Amino acid sequence: MANSLQDQLLKAGLTDKNKVNKAKKAKQRKEKEQRHRKQKAEDEAVRWAKQAKAKDVERDRALNQKKNEQAKQKAIAAQIRQLIEMNRLPLDEGEVVYHFNDENKVRRIFITDEIHGQLIGGRLVIVKIDDRYDVIPTAVADKISMRKRDCIVVRNDREQQDDSDDPYADYIVPDDLMW
């Protein structure tokens, strides 16, 4: 009862075995090509999805690295601020003007004679943070310079270098000379 159309045509004598086999092969070939195209389309979709995911991962990694760098910079700035706040010397009662260069401009602060001597001797350092100048000990300045060198504005060397080629070596500079 459930004979296929091909079987019915063969029984009726309207077609022969060769034509039926050719039709079956053509149908199988067509189905195979469709499966192959479908598989290629699926493979391309999977490849595109993997590429998109790789781009997202790379972008996320770059953003995380940027955030980590910003957090690191904030932490360093907080450490420097804390070191300066804890170790700065009071400059309120200063009577002596000390001039120094910062960003190609001559700046000045009022300090005491004792602090002036220590600045010249290299035992104290002038640092800048938040557009404010503070005087701190050299040991603290060493810790700050390990984190960020830009904060240190004035740092005099403790050791005076004697240059034998200096034409003014015979002339003594008085201690009270200020510019």
N, C-alpha and C positions, 0 to 999 in steps of 0.2 A: 503494500500500500504506500509506503513512504519512499517510493523510488524518487531519485533525484531527476531533475530535468534532463541531465545528460543520459542517464540510463533509459529514460523514456524515449529520447531521440534515437538512441542506439537500437532499441527494440523496434522502433517504427521504421528504421532504415534510412533516416534522414541525414545521418552523420556516420563517420567511421571511427575506429579506435585511435588512429593517428591524430585526427583533429581534436579528439577529447583529451589526449595526452598533451598536445601542444597548448591547449587552453589551460589545463591544470598547471603546467610549467610556467606559463605566462602569469597566471594568478599568483603562484608561489613567489616568483621573481618580484612581482609588484609589491607583495606583502613584505618581502625581505627588504626591499629598498625603502619602504615606508618605516619599518622598524629601525633601519640604519639611520635614516634622516632624523627620526625622533630621538634616537640615542645621541646623535651629534648635537642636536639642539639642547638636550639635557646636559651634555658635557660642556657646551659653551655657557649655559646658564650657571652651572656649578663653578666653572672657571671665573666667570665675572663676579660671582658671589665671593669667591676666595680673594680675588683682587680687591674688591671693595672692602672686605674685612681686613686685609693686610694694610690698606691705606688708612683705615680707621685706627688700627693698632699703632701704626707709625705716628699718626697725628696725636693720638692719646699719649704716646710715649714722649713726644716733643713737648706737649703741654705740661705733662707731669715734670719733666726736666726743668722747664721754665719756672714752674711754681716752686720746685725745690730750690732753685737758684735764688729766687726772690726771697723765700723764707730764710735761706742761709744769709743773704745780704742784710735782712732785717735783724737777724740774730747777732750778726757782727756789729751792726750799728748800735744795738742795745748794749752789747758788751762794752763797746768803746764809750758810750755815754755814761754807763755805770762807773767805769774806771775813772773817767774825768770827774764826775760828780763826787766820788768818794775821796779823791786825792788832790783836788784843786786847792790852791792857796788863796786866802782872802786878799783881794786887791782894793778894798774900800778905803783904807787909810793911806794910800800911796800918794807921795808928793813928787816923786821923780818921774819924768816922762821918758819912756823907752820907745824909740822909733824902730820899726822893722818893716820889711817888704812882704807884701802878700798880694798875689795876683797882679804884679806890676804896679802896685800902689803902695805908698808909704803909709803905714798905719801906726798908731801910737796907743800905748796904755800907760796908766799911772800906777807906779809900783813903789815900794819902799827901797831904801838904800841897801838893805840886806838882800832883798830879792834881786835887785839890780846886780849886785856882786856875784850872786849865785848864777844868774843868767849868763853873765859874761864868762864865769868860770866853767860853765858847762854842767853844773849840777841841777839846773832847772831848764825846762823846755816850755815854749809857748805852743799851745795847740788851739785849733779852731773847730768848733762844732756848733751847728745851728747859727751861724753868723755871730758867734760870740768867741772871744779870745780868753783863754784861761792859762794859768801857769801851773805846771805839775812837775813832780820830780822826774829825773831822767830814767829811773828804773821803771816807772809806770809808762813812760813814753816808749821804752823798748817793747813792752807788751802790746802797746797800741800799734806800733810800727809793724809788728808781726801780722796784725790783722788788716790794717789799712794805713798806708804811708801818707796819704793825702791830708790827714788830720794834723800832722806836725808841721808847724809854720816856721819856727825858729829853734834851731838846735846848734849850739856852739860846741866845738870840740874841747875836751878837757886838756888835751895835750897841745901845746903851742908848737907848731912846726918851725924850726929854724932853717931858713933857706940861706945858704951861703951866697947865693946869687942875688939876694935881695939888696937893691941899692940903698934902701932906707933902714937897713939893719942897725946902723950906728945911731940912729935917731930914736929916742925913747918916747913912747906915746904916754902922756900923763893919764893917771887912773881916772881923774875926774872929767876927762874929755867926753862929751856926748854930742851926737850929731842930731 
